[in-house]
């Protein structure tokens, strides 16, 4: 080989080496600006640090690395927000950059990600669906007009609990709350009841909802290694598709009956289903969009409400002195002989509202806000969040931050008395329904229902545990999903008050 060829090969080698070194140096410099976090291992990154309760694992890591941490979950860079200060900067300064979603592989089942308001990117379609929900489905005017309906459903719950009281039977609080929430929504949307308290239908519906929430919420290797999404090796999408199909089939039976009635009778029930069908006939919404909008609303509006009420009652049973304070407040404000509590009464019951807020702090309906995606490199809390990174807001950790909350593990509604902290997305230490442009559109309905249901159960009965169990022994263990549910359902015996 002549000297000229050697010289050319050496030049090519040094050029390639220089380019490679420059690339690696830039990558290192960029990664050094990323939020701190545990050192990833090759290929898998930090996957094995998730555990079966990622919200707790991430909270522990934030104690070591700070309130904004960076993880490598397989090939996906994940940024976890664990403090109200970081959340405030994120939502106030960079809400637009973080407005879109990282789509879990499971949510692609049945094209749910392309049809669901919860998962759609910010776009004309998303804005239209958001506007329809805010103006025509869940507006204050619509909610006010349905107060009587909610009151009737709460009365049914009261009658069911009274029957259990007479028989000395325990009440499964989560199941009873789920049935009430389900029938409230089904009457509001369809002018019909899907499941009486005495039937097994509500439990089957609840199991279906939990399966959907569990599949979407569970860690999935196809999210960490997107190439696996082509194969669905663990069957997550297959199972979730079947659950969606089963739920949508229920909705479609109701819709077909309504379309048949509308074709033979000019009168309408003027409920939300009629509103949706009007929009369908005006080509504002497709039938697939209606189906998946109903999936979103029934999924979010039943299981999360039931789970939160179950946690609230569990905390009151575990802390009977707080239960007594709530009962005394109602007796003094509304009168001991008051048999029916109305939504308009709730504003007069600050301690009861404090109990709901404290429950949402310790047991948020979703432990993580639905995942966001960085649309570009953005500076947050002094670090660079890289483009396309997945961003998780750990509500569970924020609600237990000792720098914000005194005795954060203690259930103490008193912390919210004489406090302006609310759940409407403006106080970043308490974000159970999110914040910014993607705040939960059902916030107002959920908050009304939680307060009314809890007030009704607390005011009309005393409660005791089964088999002589003492409050201190109540099992408060949780299982992880999009919602945190009690591993052991709360079953308590209602006792007629003297």
BELFEN-V883948 format. One record per backbone hydrogen bond with DSSP energy under -0.5 kcal/mol. NH is the residue of the N-H (numbers start at 0). CO is the residue of the C=O. E is the energy in kcal/mol with one decimal. If there is no record, write none. Layout:
{{NH | CO | E} {NH | CO | E}}
This chain:
{{5 | 1 | -1.9} {6 | 2 | -2.6} {7 | 3 | -2.2} {8 | 4 | -2.5} {9 | 5 | -2.6} {10 | 6 | -2.4} {11 | 7 | -2.5} {12 | 8 | -2.6} {13 | 9 | -2.7} {14 | 10 | -2.3} {15 | 11 | -2.5} {16 | 12 | -2.8} {17 | 13 | -2.6} {18 | 14 | -2.5} {19 | 15 | -2.8} {20 | 16 | -2.7} {21 | 17 | -2.4} {22 | 18 | -2.3} {23 | 19 | -2.7} {24 | 20 | -2.6} {25 | 21 | -2.5} {26 | 22 | -2.6} {27 | 23 | -2.5} {28 | 24 | -2.9} {29 | 25 | -2.9} {30 | 26 | -2.8} {31 | 27 | -2.3} {32 | 28 | -0.6} {32 | 29 | -1.1} {33 | 30 | -1.0} {40 | 44 | -1.9} {43 | 41 | -2.9} {44 | 40 | -2.4} {45 | 71 | -4.3} {46 | 43 | -1.6} {48 | 45 | -2.0} {49 | 46 | -1.9} {55 | 52 | -1.2} {56 | 52 | -1.9} {57 | 53 | -3.1} {58 | 54 | -1.5} {59 | 55 | -2.4} {60 | 56 | -2.1} {61 | 57 | -2.1} {62 | 58 | -1.1} {63 | 59 | -0.7} {63 | 60 | -0.7} {64 | 60 | -2.9} {65 | 61 | -1.9} {68 | 79 | -2.0} {69 | 35 | -2.3} {70 | 77 | -3.1} {72 | 70 | -0.6} {72 | 75 | -2.7} {73 | 43 | -1.6} {73 | 71 | -1.0} {74 | 223 | -3.1} {75 | 72 | -1.8} {76 | 74 | -0.6} {77 | 70 | -2.9} {77 | 75 | -0.5} {78 | 389 | -3.4} {79 | 68 | -2.4} {80 | 78 | -0.5} {80 | 391 | -3.2} {81 | 66 | -2.8} {81 | 79 | -0.5} {86 | 82 | -2.1} {87 | 83 | -2.6} {88 | 84 | -1.9} {89 | 85 | -2.6} {90 | 86 | -2.6} {91 | 87 | -2.5} {92 | 88 | -2.0} {93 | 88 | -0.8} {93 | 89 | -1.1} {97 | 93 | -1.8} {98 | 95 | -1.2} {99 | 372 | -0.5} {101 | 370 | -0.9} {102 | 100 | -0.6} {103 | 101 | -0.7} {106 | 103 | -0.8} {107 | 104 | -1.3} {108 | 105 | -1.8} {110 | 107 | -2.0} {111 | 108 | -1.9} {112 | 106 | -1.1} {113 | 110 | -1.2} {114 | 110 | -0.7} {114 | 111 | -1.0} {115 | 111 | -2.3} {118 | 115 | -0.7} {119 | 115 | -2.1} {126 | 122 | -2.7} {127 | 123 | -2.2} {128 | 124 | -2.4} {129 | 125 | -2.7} {130 | 126 | -2.4} {131 | 127 | -2.4} {132 | 128 | -2.3} {133 | 129 | -2.6} {134 | 130 | -2.8} {135 | 131 | -2.1} {136 | 131 | -1.4} {137 | 132 | -3.2} {142 | 138 | -2.6} {143 | 139 | -2.9} {144 | 140 | -2.0} {145 | 141 | -0.9} {145 | 142 | -0.7} {146 | 143 | -1.4} {149 | 145 | -2.2} {150 | 146 | -2.5} {151 | 147 | -2.0} {152 | 148 | -2.0} {153 | 149 | -2.3} {154 | 150 | -2.1} {155 | 151 | -1.8} {156 | 152 | -1.9} {157 | 153 | -2.5} {158 | 154 | -2.5} {159 | 155 | -2.2} {160 | 156 | -2.5} {161 | 157 | -2.4} {162 | 158 | -1.9} {163 | 159 | -2.0} {164 | 160 | -2.4} {165 | 161 | -2.1} {166 | 162 | -1.6} {167 | 163 | -1.0} {167 | 164 | -0.6} {168 | 163 | -2.4} {170 | 491 | -3.3} {171 | 169 | -0.5} {172 | 170 | -1.1} {172 | 489 | -2.1} {175 | 171 | -2.8} {176 | 172 | -2.7} {177 | 173 | -2.2} {178 | 174 | -2.6} {179 | 175 | -2.1} {180 | 176 | -2.6} {181 | 177 | -3.1} {182 | 178 | -2.6} {183 | 179 | -2.2} {184 | 180 | -2.4} {185 | 181 | -2.8} {186 | 182 | -2.2} {187 | 183 | -2.4} {188 | 184 | -3.0} {189 | 185 | -2.6} {190 | 186 | -1.2} {191 | 185 | -1.0} {198 | 195 | -1.3} {203 | 199 | -1.9} {204 | 200 | -2.4} {205 | 201 | -2.9} {206 | 202 | -2.4} {207 | 203 | -2.0} {208 | 204 | -2.5} {209 | 205 | -2.8} {210 | 206 | -2.3} {211 | 207 | -1.9} {212 | 208 | -2.6} {213 | 209 | -3.1} {214 | 210 | -2.4} {215 | 211 | -2.1} {216 | 212 | -2.1} {217 | 213 | -2.2} {222 | 219 | -2.1} {223 | 219 | -0.8} {224 | 220 | -2.3} {227 | 224 | -2.8} {228 | 225 | -1.6} {229 | 226 | -1.3} {230 | 227 | -1.7} {231 | 227 | -1.6} {232 | 227 | -0.6} {234 | 231 | -1.7} {238 | 234 | -2.4} {239 | 235 | -2.6} {240 | 236 | -2.6} {241 | 237 | -1.7} {242 | 238 | -2.1} {243 | 239 | -2.9} {244 | 240 | -2.7} {245 | 241 | -2.1} {246 | 242 | -2.3} {247 | 243 | -3.2} {248 | 244 | -2.1} {249 | 245 | -1.1} {250 | 246 | -1.8} {251 | 247 | -3.0} {252 | 248 | -1.9} {253 | 249 | -1.5} {254 | 250 | -2.7} {255 | 251 | -2.8} {256 | 252 | -1.8} {257 | 253 | -2.1} {258 | 254 | -2.8} {259 | 255 | -2.2} {260 | 256 | -2.1} {261 | 257 | -2.7} {262 | 258 | -1.7} {263 | 259 | -0.8} {263 | 260 | -0.6} {264 | 260 | -1.5} {271 | 187 | -1.5} {272 | 188 | -2.3} {274 | 270 | -1.7} {275 | 271 | -2.7} {276 | 272 | -2.7} {277 | 273 | -2.3} {278 | 274 | -2.0} {279 | 275 | -2.1} {280 | 276 | -2.4} {281 | 277 | -1.4} {282 | 279 | -1.5} {283 | 278 | -3.1} {284 | 278 | -1.1} {289 | 285 | -2.0} {290 | 286 | -2.6} {291 | 287 | -2.3} {292 | 288 | -2.0} {293 | 289 | -2.3} {294 | 290 | -1.9} {295 | 291 | -2.2} {296 | 292 | -2.5} {297 | 293 | -2.8} {298 | 294 | -2.3} {299 | 295 | -2.7} {300 | 296 | -2.5} {301 | 297 | -0.9} {302 | 298 | -0.9} {303 | 298 | -0.6} {305 | 301 | -2.6} {306 | 302 | -2.6} {307 | 303 | -2.3} {308 | 304 | -2.4} {309 | 305 | -2.2} {310 | 306 | -2.2} {311 | 307 | -2.4} {312 | 308 | -2.6} {313 | 309 | -2.3} {314 | 310 | -2.5} {315 | 311 | -2.0} {316 | 312 | -2.7} {317 | 313 | -2.3} {318 | 314 | -1.5} {321 | 318 | -1.7} {322 | 318 | -1.3} {323 | 319 | -2.3} {324 | 320 | -1.6} {325 | 321 | -2.1} {326 | 322 | -2.4} {327 | 323 | -2.7} {328 | 324 | -2.1} {329 | 325 | -1.9} {330 | 326 | -2.5} {331 | 327 | -2.7} {332 | 328 | -2.2} {333 | 329 | -3.0} {334 | 329 | -0.8} {334 | 330 | -1.1} {337 | 334 | -1.5} {344 | 341 | -1.7} {345 | 341 | -0.6} {345 | 342 | -1.2} {347 | 344 | -1.8} {348 | 345 | -2.3} {352 | 348 | -2.0} {353 | 349 | -2.1} {354 | 350 | -1.8} {355 | 351 | -1.8} {356 | 352 | -2.4} {357 | 353 | -2.6} {358 | 354 | -2.2} {359 | 355 | -2.5} {360 | 356 | -1.9} {361 | 357 | -2.3} {362 | 358 | -3.2} {366 | 481 | -0.9} {368 | 392 | -1.7} {371 | 390 | -2.6} {372 | 99 | -2.1} {373 | 388 | -2.0} {374 | 96 | -1.9} {374 | 372 | -0.6} {377 | 384 | -2.0} {379 | 377 | -0.5} {379 | 382 | -3.0} {382 | 379 | -1.8} {383 | 32 | -2.4} {384 | 377 | -3.2} {384 | 382 | -0.6} {385 | 383 | -0.7} {387 | 373 | -3.5} {388 | 385 | -1.9} {389 | 76 | -2.6} {390 | 371 | -2.8} {391 | 78 | -2.9} {391 | 389 | -0.5} {393 | 80 | -2.9} {393 | 391 | -0.7} {394 | 366 | -1.6} {394 | 392 | -1.4} {395 | 366 | -1.3} {397 | 393 | -2.2} {398 | 394 | -2.4} {399 | 396 | -1.0} {400 | 397 | -1.2} {401 | 399 | -0.6} {403 | 400 | -1.7} {404 | 400 | -2.8} {407 | 404 | -0.7} {409 | 406 | -2.0} {411 | 409 | -0.9} {414 | 411 | -1.7} {415 | 412 | -2.3} {416 | 413 | -1.3} {418 | 415 | -1.3} {427 | 425 | -0.6} {429 | 426 | -1.8} {433 | 430 | -1.6} {437 | 434 | -0.7} {438 | 435 | -1.6} {439 | 432 | -2.7} {442 | 439 | -1.4} {445 | 441 | -2.6} {446 | 442 | -2.6} {447 | 443 | -2.2} {448 | 444 | -2.4} {449 | 445 | -2.5} {450 | 446 | -1.8} {451 | 447 | -2.2} {452 | 448 | -2.8} {453 | 449 | -2.3} {454 | 450 | -2.4} {455 | 451 | -2.0} {456 | 452 | -2.2} {457 | 453 | -2.6} {458 | 454 | -2.4} {459 | 455 | -1.6} {460 | 456 | -0.8} {461 | 494 | -2.7} {463 | 492 | -2.0} {465 | 490 | -0.6} {467 | 464 | -0.6} {468 | 465 | -2.3} {472 | 469 | -1.9} {473 | 470 | -1.9} {475 | 473 | -0.5} {478 | 484 | -2.7} {481 | 212 | -0.7} {483 | 363 | -0.5} {484 | 478 | -1.6} {484 | 482 | -0.7} {486 | 476 | -2.7} {488 | 486 | -0.6} {490 | 488 | -0.7} {491 | 170 | -1.8} {491 | 489 | -0.5} {492 | 463 | -3.3} {493 | 168 | -0.6} {493 | 491 | -0.6} {494 | 461 | -3.2} {496 | 459 | -0.6}}
